[in-house]
C-alpha cells in the first residue's frame, strides 16, 4: 500500500505509521491522559469535506477501517480505534443566521465557541456542559446540555446534517431528505455509519437572566437533601437545572447542590430560587444567587476536569427516586481512591419529554455520572475498579446509559445506551449503508453498550 496516492488526493495532511511523529500524533487524538492502544496506521487531517470523501474512498479501496475524530473527548478513546483516523479539526466553520434563528456549524466547533457567539446575538442552544468538547460527538450521541430541560436534548434541535457515507458520497439528511440517516445521526453515537461534516441547528431565544446558586451539605444530610429536592424540583419550571455534585473531603463526602435557572428576567430567577429554597435543609455554606451566562458556567466546570489527567467515566439513567441515586453516589465517593474524583446526580423530573423520532432512546428522570480522575498510570486499575463497582452498585435501579459519558470498554453485559427498537433499526441501517463494515471497529466498541 502506498500513501502517496492518498496524499496527492488531499488538501490536508497525512501522517502514516512510517512518519517519526506518528506516535505523538496518535496520542494527541485523545483528550484523556489515559490513551488507548495505538491502532491508527494513518491519520488524515482533513482540510474540508472533500478531503473526508477522498479519505473514505481510499480506505474503502484498501479495506481499511475508519473512525472520525472531532475533539477526542469521549473517555474511551473511540476516535482512535481504527486503521485510518480522519481528524476533523479543520472543519470548524460557524455561520449564524440571526433573523432565521439557525446556524451552520462545523464538527470541530467547541461548545464554548458556539455559546459565546450565540450570546452576542441573544440566542441560545443546549450546548454541552464541557466547553472544550466539540459539537461532533456531542450531537451524534444526543447531547445533554445546558437548559436541556427547557430546550430539549440537543440533537432534537438539529435541522439537517451533511454527511459522508461509507461509499464516499456526500449527502444531506433532514426530516424530508434521507430521513433514515437523519433519524440515526441524532443519537446513534459511535453506532452511526457515516462522518458528519456540517450541522444545521435550530436556535432558541437566550435567557436574559441565567442565575446560579450553590449550597453545601454534609453527607449526613443526604436523606434531608433528597427529600427536599424531590419536593422542590417537582414544583419548579423546566428552566431549572438541578444537580448534586459529590466530592471527596478529609472528613467525608460533601454534597454541593448546584441550581441553575435559565430565567427570562431577574425577577423570575428570584421567584424560582425563593420557592426552591423555602423548605431547604440548612446548608453549611451558600454561594449566590449570582449571574451565570453559559460562558461563565464553563469557567466553573473547567476547574473540575483538568486537562492532562487520567479519566474513567460512566453514567446511568434511572426513573426511580433521587434519594436512592444520591445515597449510592455518596457511598461510592466515600470509597473513591482519588481525591480528584467526583459524582454528579441530576434530577430532571420536569424536563421536556424525549422525542421518539430519533435514535436517542435512553433517558430518565435521574442521571448519575461517576468521574474517576487521577494522575499516575500506576493507579489505573484501582480507579477503574472503583468506577465499575460504583456503577454496579446502582444497577438495581438503572435503566440505561448516555453514550457520551459511558465507559465502553467494560465488556460483558453493559447497561444499554439505546432502546431495543432503536438498536435493531440501526443495525439494519448499518447493513444498508455500510455493508463492508468500514466503520466496524468503532461499532464494535459501541456494541458493548447495547447488550
C-alpha positions as CSV (number, residue, x, y, z in Angstrom):
1,X,0.0,0.0,0.0
2,X,1.3,3.4,-0.9
3,X,0.1,6.5,0.8
4,X,1.5,8.8,-1.9
5,X,-1.8,8.3,-3.8
6,X,-3.8,9.4,-0.8
7,X,-1.6,12.4,-0.2
8,X,-2.0,13.5,-3.8
9,X,-5.7,13.5,-3.5
10,X,-5.9,15.7,-0.4
11,X,-5.5,19.3,0.6
12,X,-4.9,18.3,4.2
13,X,-2.1,16.5,5.9
14,X,-1.5,12.7,6.0
15,X,0.6,11.2,8.9
16,X,1.5,7.5,8.4
17,X,2.9,4.8,10.6
18,X,6.3,5.4,8.8
19,X,6.5,9.1,9.9
20,X,8.6,9.9,13.0
21,X,5.8,11.9,14.7
22,X,3.2,9.2,14.2
23,X,3.1,8.0,17.9
24,X,2.7,11.6,19.2
25,X,0.0,12.3,16.6
26,X,-1.9,9.2,17.7
27,X,-1.8,10.2,21.4
28,X,-2.8,13.7,20.5
29,X,-6.1,12.4,19.1
30,X,-7.4,11.7,22.5
31,X,-8.0,14.4,25.2
32,X,-7.9,11.8,28.1
33,X,-4.5,11.5,29.6
34,X,-5.1,7.7,29.7
35,X,-4.5,6.8,26.0
36,X,-5.9,3.8,24.2
37,X,-3.5,1.3,22.5
38,X,-2.3,2.9,19.2
39,X,-4.2,1.4,16.3
40,X,-4.1,4.1,13.5
41,X,-1.9,3.3,10.6
42,X,-2.7,6.6,9.0
43,X,-4.1,9.9,10.3
44,X,-5.8,12.2,7.8
45,X,-6.1,15.8,9.0
46,X,-8.8,16.8,6.6
47,X,-8.9,20.3,5.2
48,X,-12.6,20.2,4.1
49,X,-15.5,17.8,3.4
50,X,-13.9,16.8,0.1
51,X,-10.9,15.5,1.9
52,X,-13.1,13.4,4.1
53,X,-14.7,12.0,1.0
54,X,-11.4,11.1,-0.6
55,X,-10.0,9.6,2.6
56,X,-13.1,7.4,3.0
57,X,-12.9,6.3,-0.6
58,X,-9.2,5.4,-0.2
59,X,-9.9,3.4,2.9
60,X,-12.7,1.5,1.2
61,X,-10.4,0.7,-1.8
62,X,-7.8,-0.7,0.5
63,X,-10.0,-2.5,3.0
64,X,-9.1,-0.2,6.0
65,X,-11.4,0.6,8.9
66,X,-12.2,4.2,9.6
67,X,-13.0,6.4,12.6
68,X,-13.7,10.1,12.8
69,X,-12.1,12.4,15.4
70,X,-13.8,15.7,16.3
71,X,-12.4,16.6,19.6
72,X,-11.3,13.3,21.1
73,X,-13.2,13.8,24.3
74,X,-15.1,10.5,24.6
75,X,-13.3,9.0,27.6
76,X,-13.0,5.5,26.0
77,X,-10.9,6.9,23.1
78,X,-13.1,5.6,20.3
79,X,-11.9,8.3,18.0
80,X,-8.6,6.4,17.6
81,X,-10.0,2.9,17.2
82,X,-9.4,2.3,13.5
83,X,-6.7,1.8,10.9
84,X,-7.5,5.2,9.4
85,X,-8.4,8.1,11.7
86,X,-9.9,11.1,9.9
87,X,-9.3,14.2,12.1
88,X,-12.0,16.9,11.5
89,X,-10.2,19.6,13.5
90,X,-10.0,22.0,10.5
91,X,-13.8,21.7,9.8
92,X,-14.6,24.5,12.3
93,X,-16.8,26.9,10.3
94,X,-19.5,28.7,12.1
95,X,-22.3,30.8,10.4
96,X,-25.2,32.2,12.3
97,X,-28.4,33.4,10.7
98,X,-29.7,35.7,13.4
99,X,-33.0,36.5,11.6
100,X,-33.7,32.9,10.7
101,X,-32.6,31.6,14.1
102,X,-30.3,28.9,12.8
103,X,-26.6,28.2,12.4
104,X,-24.4,26.1,10.2
105,X,-21.7,24.5,12.4
106,X,-18.6,22.5,11.6
107,X,-18.0,19.4,13.6
108,X,-14.8,20.9,15.3
109,X,-16.6,23.9,16.7
110,X,-16.4,23.8,20.5
111,X,-19.4,24.2,22.8
112,X,-17.7,27.3,24.3
113,X,-17.1,28.9,21.0
114,X,-20.7,28.3,19.9
115,X,-22.2,29.5,23.1
116,X,-20.1,32.7,23.1
117,X,-21.0,33.5,19.5
118,X,-24.7,33.0,20.2
119,X,-24.8,35.0,23.4
120,X,-23.6,38.1,21.4
121,X,-26.9,37.8,19.4
122,X,-29.1,36.9,22.4
123,X,-29.5,33.4,21.0
124,X,-29.0,30.1,22.7
125,X,-28.6,26.3,22.1
126,X,-28.4,23.4,24.6
127,X,-24.6,23.2,24.3
128,X,-22.7,20.6,26.3
129,X,-21.6,21.1,29.9
130,X,-17.9,20.9,28.9
131,X,-16.8,23.9,26.9
132,X,-13.9,22.3,25.1
133,X,-15.9,19.4,23.8
134,X,-16.7,19.8,20.1
135,X,-20.2,19.5,18.7
136,X,-19.4,16.4,16.6
137,X,-19.6,13.6,19.1
138,X,-21.7,15.6,21.4
139,X,-24.6,15.9,18.9
140,X,-24.1,12.4,17.5
141,X,-24.7,10.9,20.9
142,X,-27.7,13.1,21.6
143,X,-26.4,16.0,23.7
144,X,-27.5,16.6,27.3
145,X,-26.6,20.2,27.7
146,X,-27.3,23.5,29.5
147,X,-31.0,24.2,29.8
148,X,-31.9,21.0,28.0
149,X,-34.8,20.6,30.4
150,X,-36.4,23.5,28.6
151,X,-34.8,23.4,25.2
152,X,-34.7,19.6,24.9
153,X,-31.9,17.2,24.1
154,X,-29.5,18.9,21.7
155,X,-30.0,16.6,18.8
156,X,-33.7,17.5,18.7
157,X,-32.6,21.0,17.6
158,X,-30.6,19.6,14.6
159,X,-32.4,20.6,11.4
160,X,-30.1,18.8,8.9
161,X,-26.6,17.4,8.5
162,X,-24.1,17.0,5.7
163,X,-22.6,13.5,6.0
164,X,-20.0,11.5,4.1
165,X,-21.2,7.9,3.8
166,X,-19.2,4.7,3.6
167,X,-19.1,4.9,-0.2
168,X,-17.6,8.4,-0.1
169,X,-20.8,10.1,-1.2
170,X,-21.7,13.5,0.5
171,X,-25.4,13.8,1.2
172,X,-27.7,16.0,3.2
173,X,-30.0,14.4,5.7
174,X,-33.1,16.0,7.2
175,X,-36.7,15.2,8.0
176,X,-37.5,15.5,4.3
177,X,-34.3,14.2,2.7
178,X,-32.7,10.9,3.6
179,X,-34.9,10.6,6.7
180,X,-33.4,7.3,7.9
181,X,-29.9,8.8,8.0
182,X,-31.4,11.8,9.8
183,X,-33.1,9.6,12.4
184,X,-29.8,7.7,13.1
185,X,-27.5,10.7,13.2
186,X,-29.5,12.1,16.2
187,X,-28.4,9.8,19.0
188,X,-26.7,6.7,17.4
189,X,-23.3,7.9,18.7
190,X,-20.4,5.6,17.6
191,X,-23.0,3.2,16.0
192,X,-23.5,5.8,13.3
193,X,-22.4,4.7,9.8
194,X,-21.0,8.0,8.3
195,X,-19.0,11.1,9.1
196,X,-20.8,14.4,9.7
197,X,-19.1,17.4,8.1
198,X,-21.7,20.1,9.0
199,X,-24.7,20.6,11.2
200,X,-27.6,23.0,10.7
201,X,-29.0,23.9,14.1
202,X,-32.3,25.5,15.2
203,X,-31.5,28.2,17.7
204,X,-33.5,29.5,20.7
205,X,-34.1,32.8,22.4
206,X,-31.4,33.2,25.0
207,X,-32.4,33.5,28.7
208,X,-31.9,37.1,29.8
209,X,-31.0,36.3,33.4
210,X,-29.3,33.0,33.8
211,X,-28.6,32.6,37.5
212,X,-27.0,30.1,39.8
213,X,-26.8,29.2,43.4
214,X,-24.7,26.6,45.2
215,X,-25.4,25.1,48.6
216,X,-23.0,22.8,50.5
217,X,-24.3,20.0,52.7
218,X,-22.6,17.2,54.7
219,X,-23.0,13.5,53.7
220,X,-25.1,13.1,56.9
221,X,-27.8,15.3,55.3
222,X,-28.2,13.0,52.3
223,X,-31.7,12.0,53.3
224,X,-32.9,15.5,54.0
225,X,-31.4,16.9,50.8
226,X,-33.0,14.2,48.7
227,X,-36.5,14.6,50.3
228,X,-36.3,18.4,49.8
229,X,-35.1,18.0,46.2
230,X,-38.0,15.8,45.2
231,X,-40.5,18.3,46.6
232,X,-38.7,21.5,45.3
233,X,-37.8,20.3,41.8
234,X,-41.2,18.8,41.3
235,X,-42.8,22.2,41.6
236,X,-40.1,24.1,39.6
237,X,-40.2,25.1,36.0
238,X,-38.3,23.2,33.3
239,X,-35.8,26.1,33.1
240,X,-34.3,24.9,36.4
241,X,-31.3,22.6,36.1
242,X,-30.7,20.8,39.4
243,X,-27.6,18.8,40.1
244,X,-25.9,17.4,43.2
245,X,-22.1,17.2,42.9
246,X,-20.5,14.9,45.5
247,X,-16.8,15.4,46.1
248,X,-14.2,13.9,48.4
249,X,-13.1,15.6,51.6
250,X,-10.9,14.5,54.5
251,X,-14.0,14.4,56.8
252,X,-16.0,12.5,54.2
253,X,-18.0,13.3,51.0
254,X,-19.5,16.8,50.6
255,X,-22.7,17.4,48.7
256,X,-22.8,20.6,46.6
257,X,-26.3,21.3,45.4
258,X,-26.0,23.3,42.2
259,X,-29.2,25.1,40.9
260,X,-29.0,26.9,37.6
261,X,-32.1,28.8,36.4
262,X,-32.2,30.0,32.8
263,X,-34.6,32.7,33.6
264,X,-36.1,35.4,31.3
265,X,-35.6,38.1,33.9
266,X,-34.0,38.7,37.3
267,X,-37.5,38.8,38.9
268,X,-38.2,35.4,37.5
269,X,-34.9,34.0,38.8
270,X,-35.5,35.4,42.3
271,X,-39.0,33.9,42.3
272,X,-37.7,30.4,41.3
273,X,-35.0,30.5,43.9
274,X,-37.3,31.8,46.7
275,X,-39.7,28.9,46.0
276,X,-36.9,26.3,45.5
277,X,-35.1,27.1,48.8
278,X,-38.1,27.9,51.1
279,X,-38.1,24.5,52.7
280,X,-34.4,23.5,52.1
281,X,-32.3,21.9,54.8
282,X,-29.8,24.1,56.5
283,X,-26.6,24.5,54.4
284,X,-23.0,24.5,55.6
285,X,-22.3,27.3,53.1
286,X,-24.3,29.2,50.4
287,X,-22.8,30.8,47.3
288,X,-25.1,33.0,45.2
289,X,-27.5,33.5,43.7
290,X,-25.2,35.0,41.0
291,X,-25.5,35.8,37.3
292,X,-24.0,32.9,35.3
293,X,-24.1,33.2,31.5
294,X,-23.1,29.9,29.9
295,X,-19.6,31.1,29.2
296,X,-19.3,31.8,32.9
297,X,-20.6,28.3,33.7
298,X,-17.8,26.9,31.6
299,X,-15.2,28.7,33.7
300,X,-16.7,27.0,36.8
301,X,-17.0,23.5,35.3
302,X,-13.5,23.5,33.8
303,X,-11.9,23.5,37.3
304,X,-13.2,20.0,37.9
305,X,-11.9,18.4,34.8
306,X,-8.2,19.3,34.4
307,X,-6.5,18.7,31.1
308,X,-3.9,16.0,31.1
309,X,-5.4,14.0,34.0
310,X,-6.3,10.3,33.5
311,X,-10.1,9.7,33.3
312,X,-12.5,6.8,33.6
313,X,-16.2,7.8,33.4
314,X,-19.5,6.1,33.4
315,X,-23.1,7.0,33.9
316,X,-26.6,5.7,34.3
317,X,-30.2,6.8,33.9
318,X,-32.9,6.0,36.4
319,X,-36.6,6.5,36.8
320,X,-36.5,5.8,40.5
321,X,-36.1,8.2,43.4
322,X,-33.4,10.9,43.5
323,X,-32.7,9.7,47.1
324,X,-31.5,6.2,46.1
325,X,-29.2,7.5,43.4
326,X,-27.8,10.2,45.7
327,X,-27.3,7.8,48.6
328,X,-25.4,5.4,46.2
329,X,-23.2,8.2,44.9
330,X,-22.3,9.4,48.4
331,X,-21.4,5.8,49.4
332,X,-19.3,5.5,46.3
333,X,-17.4,8.7,46.9
334,X,-16.6,7.7,50.4
335,X,-14.6,4.8,48.8
336,X,-13.0,6.8,45.9
337,X,-9.3,6.2,45.7
338,X,-8.6,9.6,44.2
339,X,-9.4,13.0,45.8
340,X,-9.9,14.4,42.3
341,X,-12.8,12.1,41.5
342,X,-16.5,13.2,41.9
343,X,-20.0,12.2,41.1
344,X,-23.0,14.1,39.7
345,X,-26.6,13.3,40.3
346,X,-29.1,15.4,38.3
347,X,-32.8,15.4,38.9
348,X,-34.7,16.1,35.6
349,X,-38.3,15.5,36.7
350,X,-39.7,18.4,34.8
351,X,-37.6,18.1,31.7
352,X,-39.2,18.1,28.2
353,X,-40.2,14.5,27.2
354,X,-37.8,12.7,24.9
355,X,-38.8,12.6,21.2
356,X,-39.5,9.2,19.8
357,X,-38.3,10.3,16.3
358,X,-34.6,10.0,16.9
359,X,-32.1,7.2,17.7
360,X,-31.6,8.8,21.1
361,X,-33.8,6.5,23.1
362,X,-32.5,6.0,26.6
363,X,-33.2,8.6,29.3
364,X,-34.7,9.0,32.7
365,X,-35.7,11.5,35.5
366,X,-32.4,10.9,37.4
367,X,-29.0,11.0,35.7
368,X,-25.9,9.8,37.6
369,X,-22.3,10.2,36.4
370,X,-19.2,8.9,38.2
371,X,-15.9,10.7,37.2
372,X,-12.7,8.8,38.1
373,X,-9.9,11.3,37.8
374,X,-6.2,10.6,38.8
375,X,-2.7,11.4,37.7
376,X,-0.4,8.3,37.8
377,X,-0.6,5.4,35.4
378,X,0.1,3.0,38.3
379,X,-3.3,4.0,39.7
380,X,-5.3,3.0,36.6
381,X,-6.5,-0.4,37.8
382,X,-7.7,0.7,41.3
383,X,-9.6,3.7,39.9
384,X,-11.2,1.8,37.1
385,X,-12.2,-0.9,39.6
386,X,-13.8,1.8,41.8
387,X,-15.7,3.1,38.8
388,X,-17.1,-0.4,37.9
389,X,-18.1,-1.1,41.5
390,X,-19.8,2.2,41.8
391,X,-21.9,1.7,38.7
392,X,-22.6,-1.9,39.6
393,X,-23.9,-0.6,42.9
394,X,-26.6,1.3,41.1
395,X,-27.6,-1.5,38.6
396,X,-30.7,-2.5,40.5
397,X,-32.5,0.8,39.6
398,X,-30.6,1.8,36.4
399,X,-32.5,1.8,33.1
400,X,-29.6,2.6,30.7
401,X,-26.7,4.9,30.0
402,X,-25.9,8.0,27.9
403,X,-23.3,7.1,25.3
404,X,-21.5,10.4,25.6
405,X,-20.3,9.6,29.1
406,X,-20.3,5.9,29.1
407,X,-17.3,3.6,29.8
408,X,-17.5,1.5,26.6
409,X,-14.6,-0.8,27.4
410,X,-16.3,-2.8,30.1
411,X,-17.2,-6.0,28.2
412,X,-19.9,-8.3,29.4
413,X,-23.5,-7.1,29.7
414,X,-23.1,-3.3,30.0
415,X,-26.1,-1.1,30.6
416,X,-27.7,-0.2,27.2
417,X,-27.4,3.2,25.6
418,X,-30.2,2.5,23.0
419,X,-33.6,1.0,23.2
420,X,-34.1,-2.4,21.7
421,X,-36.1,-1.0,18.8
422,X,-33.5,1.7,18.1
423,X,-30.7,-0.8,18.2
424,X,-32.4,-3.1,15.7
425,X,-33.2,-0.3,13.4
426,X,-29.6,1.0,13.5
427,X,-28.3,-2.5,12.8
428,X,-30.5,-2.7,9.7
429,X,-29.3,0.7,8.5
430,X,-25.7,-0.3,9.1
431,X,-26.1,-3.3,6.8
432,X,-27.7,-1.0,4.2
433,X,-25.3,2.0,4.3
434,X,-22.1,0.3,5.4
435,X,-22.2,-3.2,4.1
436,X,-18.5,-3.8,4.1
437,X,-18.1,-2.6,7.7
438,X,-15.9,0.5,7.0
439,X,-16.8,1.8,10.5
440,X,-16.9,-1.7,12.1
441,X,-14.1,-1.1,14.7
442,X,-15.8,1.9,16.3
443,X,-19.1,0.0,16.1
444,X,-17.5,-3.0,17.9
445,X,-16.7,-0.7,20.8
446,X,-20.2,0.8,20.8
447,X,-21.8,-2.6,20.7
448,X,-20.6,-3.2,24.2
449,X,-23.1,-0.5,25.3
450,X,-26.2,-2.1,23.7
451,X,-26.1,-5.6,25.1
